[in-house]
Amino acid sequence: METYSIGDLSRATGVKATTIRFYEAEGLLPTASRTAGGHRVYDLAHLDRLGFIRHARQLGFGMEDIRELLRLADAAPEAPCEGADAIARRHLAAVRERLARLRSLEAELERMTYCHNGRVAECRVIEVLTDAAHGHCADPTHGGPDR
């Protein structure tokens, strides 16, 4: 059976040793066995699980969603995947919402950066950012409590 030190596991997965210890403390990664000298020893199951966690984090899943996905995978691997699908669909909806906000932000920044007046006193960027009422802002989601 192949084993890994925390450094080896870190290099194999691209996950920092401190993060591996954090995942272990959080219960996402099973507790590693220890050598007689007290060093952690990981195996292929740890490598696979850490790969799962890393990939889920790269896709933007939150810790609670990852915890639930792991629970589903561990508890009932033969069960229907509705629970996992629901988590992924919820995450997809949140990503789409963030993308819409980012597109709006991009458009607003693009609109306000066409400033070629040459003087700060007449600068469109300064004018838009100074306007507390957001009257110059094309995005209706920006602004004070009345927007």
N, C-alpha and C positions, 0 to 999 in steps of 0.2 A: 504494500500500500504506500503510495507516494504521499509524503508529508511536506509541509511548507513552514518555514519560520514566518514571522510577521513581515519581515523584510522581503522574503521571497514572494509571499502572497501580495504584498504591496506592488512589487515590480510586475508580477504576472497580471494584475488587474488594473493597475494605474490608480489605485485608491491608496491614499496616504495611511500610514500606520496609525496615526491618531484617529482617523476616521474609522478604520477597522475596529479599533478599541471602542469607539463611540457606538458603532452598530452592535457590537457585542454587548455593551452595557445596556443598550436600549432593547435588547432581546430580538433584534432583527437577524442577527448572526448567532448561531449556537455558540455557547462557551467552548473555547478551545481547551484541549487537554494540555497538561503541562509536563515538561521534562523534569527530571530530578532536580535540575538547577532552577526550576521555576519559569523557564521560557515557554511561551505559548507555542503549540504545535497544531497546525491546521491541516486539513485533508482536502480531497477533491470535492466533497460536499460543500465545504466552506468556500472553495474557489468558485463553484457553480452558483451558490447562493449570493456571494458577493458580486459576481457578474450580473446576476438578476437585479440586485439592488442598484448597482452602478448604472445599468442600462435604464432602469425606471427613473432614476434621478436625472439622467441625461435627457429623458423625455419630459421632464418637468413634474413628475408625480411627487406629491407631498409625502411626508413620512407616514402619516396615518393611512393614506391610500396604499402605500407600499406594504405597510404592516397588514392591512386587510387582504391584499393580494397574496401575500405569503401565507396568511392564515388559511385562505381558500385553497391554495395549492397544497398545503400540508394536511389539512383536515379531510378534504374530500376530493382527491384528484379525479375521481370518476363521476363526480356530480356535474350537472349542467353548469355551463359557464355564465349564466345570467348575472351573477354577482360581479364577476370580473368585468364583464361587458358593461355593466352599469357604471362601474368606477371609471372605465376608459371613456365612456360616452360623456360622463360628467366632466372629466378632464378636458376632453375635446371641446366641449361647449365653453369652458373657461378659457381655453387657448384661443378659440375663435373670438371671444369677447375681447381679450387682450389685443389680438391682432386688429380688430376694428378700432380700438382706442389708439393703437400705434399708428394706423393709417390716418386717423383724424389728426393726431399729433404731427405726423409728417407733413400733411397738407397745410396745417396752420404754420408750422415752422418755415415751410417752403414759401408760403404767402408772405410772411413777415420779413423774410431775409432778402427780398428784392429791394434793397436800400442802396441807392446810388446818389444820394444827395451830397455826399462829401463832407458833411458836418454833423457832429453828434447832436447838435441842437435840432436838426431836422431829420434825424435818423428814424426810419420806420421801426426798427427793432426796439429802440428806446421808447418810442411813442406807444407801441403796442403793449410793452411790458409795464409802462408807467400807468396805463389806463386801468385803474382799480375796478371800474364798472365793466370792463371787458367789452366796451362798445366797438372796439376795432377788431374783436375776435370773431372769426367766421364760425367757430365751433360752438354750438349752443350748450354743450356740456361744460364749458369753461365759464367761470364767473362766480359771482357771489351767491348768497342764499336765494335770491329771486330768480336764478337761472336754473 
